[in-house]
Amino acid sequence: MSTLTYTEAVSVGLLQGVTELFPVSSLGHSILLPALLGGHWKRDLNVSADNSPYLSVLIGLHLATALALLVYFRRDWARVIGGLFSSIRRRRIETVDEKLAWMLIIATIPVGIAGLALDHVFRTALGKPVPAAIFLALNGLVLYGAELLRRGGTGRRRAGHVPAPGEEELSPDELSDRRITKLSYGQGTMIGAAQILALMPGISRSGVTISAGIFRGLSHEDSARFAFLLATPVIGAAALLKVPSLMGSEGDGIRGQVLAGSVAAFVAGYIAVRFLTRYFENRTLTPFAIYCAVAGVGSLAYLSMH
């Protein structure tokens, strides 16, 4: 049976923390990189193998990434949770925080159902290097397609712009939430449902969600914010469902490695979301699209020759 070293755990923790939030697919990279490195990396880090310790490690890394998102957006989640309880108490939805809370809940339902039904099938059937390389290249096409089809989108308040009534004292995050909640619940659910595609290794959760938001008319900045808010409960809930397995026999001999990798994933995830929220203020998905296409096709070519 394969083992897992601390070096491997920390390395995949850093990889997970960055690629889960960058629109380049964490699962695709978690499958492809060990296959390309070969040797003990390929043996130990096999996500599709039954009883693989690597899968148990990935559970902890996903939870750490969700915690990084939660910490970064802690003020936003405080407002959202407050909005949820106030809407339940008053039995109506009136404020931006109340609508955003229900929009996040409703938009998370499709991927939650699909994840429970399809995660194991997709992981075992498609969690191999060649399918991951193909889907990574397709992910690049999705990102580039979103740029070609975008509709101008919402935008950050510019210098000299006269704020609308009630906007004078709002923070940039609150203004972004106001723009996001101009979407209908159906449009928000469609954006959230795009995450189902990320069950396929190589397709990025954040990438398809940002792309769907751009397609619905959000700016890159607002799409990224909505994508990260949507990802927090999805990634966290999926990890929490499987964490008990780490407390049992599946965690024997690797709990220290999981902890080390999780710390690395938390730090990398926090830095990644901090960088990306600023990056998307005035930049596009195109560099990530090019990277995914080149990495996917290049990996496929390399794997075909070995």
Buried (B, 14 or more C-beta within 10 A) or exposed (E): EBEBEEEBBBBBBBBBBBBBBBBBBBBBBBBBBBBBEEEBBBEBBBBBBEEBBBBBBBBBBBBBBBBBBBEBBEEBBEBBEBBBEBBEEEEEBEBBBBBBBBBBBBBBEBBBEBBEEBBEEBBEEBBBBBBBBBBBBBBBEBBBBBBEEBEEBBBBEEEEEEEEEEEEEBEEBBBBBBBBBEBEBEBBBBBBBBBBBBBBBBBBBBBBBBBBBBBBBBBBBBBBBBBBBBBBBBBBBBBBEBBEEBEEEBBEEBBEBBBBBBBBBBBBBBBBBEEBBEBBBEEBBBEBBEBBBEBBBBBBEBBEEE
